[in-house]
């Protein structure tokens, strides 16, 4: 019905060096109207959010996020989805909230438990 939010599907992959850490945290997020499947997701806008984002909080409490980069060029490719894991690759450019400094991420890969 009109006025109701459209449901999204999410895949949120996070890595940190200690549980509940607030620094040295890396995250990849996919948001899509369709079910998450084996394909390539980009930083294209879907609804009112970015389809693929990459973020990182470093040890000095700087937050880098692809949403802040002028040309993020995010690609997150899901290569496998099984009953036990999700695997894929990622790349893109992030920028800090505070200074706009950029960090380019290339040749990233993941294989995480479901």
N, C-alpha and C positions, 0 to 999 in steps of 0.2 A: 504493500500500500504506500501511497504517497507520504513523504515525510519520514519514513523509516530508513534506518541505516542499511546499506547494502553489505551483506556479510563478506568478509575477506578470508582467504586462506593464508596462513603464515608458516614460514620455516625460519626459525631463529637458532643460529648456531653461535655459541659463545665459548671462548676459551679464556682461562685465567690461571695464574700460577698458584692461587690459594682460593678455597671456597669463600664466597662473599667478599672477594677482593674488590676494591674500588679503583685500583690502578693496575696497569699491565693487563688490561682486559681488551680482548679483540672480539668483534661481533660481525656476523654476516646475517642480513635479514632479507627474506623474499616475501613480498606481499602480492597476492594475485586474486582476481575474482574466481578464476578456475582452480581446480585442484593442482597442487604442486606436483610436477611430473618431471621426467627426464627431458630437459630442454635448456636453452640459454635464456636467462633473465637479464635485463639491462636496467639502467637508471631512468627508463621511461616512466612518465607519470601514469598511474592507474587509479582512476577515481580521483581522489585528492591526496594521494601519497605516492612515493617513489616505489617502483616495482622491486628494485634491488638496491641495497645500501651496504656500505662497509664503514665500520667505526672502530676506533682504538683510543683507549685512555692510557697514556704512557706513565712511567714511573715518576714524572715530574708534575702529574695531574693535568697535562695538556690533553684536551679532547680533540681528536681528529675525526672528521665525518665526511663521507663523500657528498652528502647533501650540501655542504658548504663550499665545495670546489666549483670553480667556474666551468670547468670541463671535466666532470667526474669520470666519464667513459667506463662505467661499471659494467662488468660482465661476470655473471655467476652462472656456471653451467653445471646442472645436475646430470651426472653421467650414469649413476646407478641409484635405484631405490629398491631395497629388499625388505623383508620382514624384520631384519636385524640392524641394518645400517643405511645411511645415505652418504654418497660420495660425489665429489665433483671438483671443479676448479674455480678460481676467481682472480680478478684483477680490477684495478681502478685507481683513481686519484682521490685522496682525502685532503682536507684543509682544516686548520685549527680554528676554533671559535675565537680565540684571543688575538692572534696575529695574522691569520690567513695563510701562514706557512703551509706549503703542500708536501705531501708524501705520496709517492707513486708506488703502488703495490703491483708486482708482476709475478706470474707463475705460482700463484697460491694454490694449494690443494687441501682437501679435507676428506676424511672418512670418519663419520661419527655414528655412535649407536643411536637407535631409535628409541 
